[in-house]
Amino acid sequence: MGALKKKIKVVADKKQDQTFKTFEIEINLLTLTQRGEMNDLITNEKRAKNFTFWIEVIRLGADFSDEELNNFSTEEILGIANAIIQDVNSKKK
């Protein structure tokens, strides 16, 4: 049995002048340990928030291959990573 998954919407951040169209992706439902790893990554002030950082966020939260990620624009990749971060840290129901 694989990881539990859910669908989320990736919406352009108009404040960041993003212009891509909203789309849906499937992400993994993270365990508490994985959620901790994600939060350690995003709260590490010494960690540069460069392109590699955003790819690491996506790799922790979803199961995209390199080929699949290469089909997205840089703007969309940033949007995917931000959507994953928001979902991971949203209030759990």
JOURFEN-V269445 format. One record per residue. N is the residue number from 1. SS is DSSP state (A for helix, B for strand, O for the rest). Layout:
BEGIN
n = <N,N>
ss = <SS,SS>
END
This chain:
BEGIN
n = <1,2,3,4,5,6,7,8,9,10,11,12,13,14,15,16,17,18,19,20,21,22,23,24,25,26,27,28,29,30,31,32,33,34,35,36,37,38,39,40,41,42,43,44,45,46,47,48,49,50,51,52,53,54,55,56,57,58,59,60,61,62,63,64,65,66,67,68,69,70,71,72,73,74,75,76,77,78,79,80,81,82,83,84,85,86,87,88,89,90,91,92,93>
ss = <O,O,O,O,B,B,B,B,B,B,O,O,O,A,A,A,O,O,O,O,O,O,B,B,B,B,B,B,O,O,O,A,A,A,A,A,A,A,A,A,A,A,A,O,O,O,O,O,O,O,A,A,A,A,A,A,A,A,A,A,A,O,O,O,O,A,A,A,A,A,O,O,O,A,A,A,A,A,A,A,A,A,A,A,A,A,A,A,O,O,O,O,O>
END
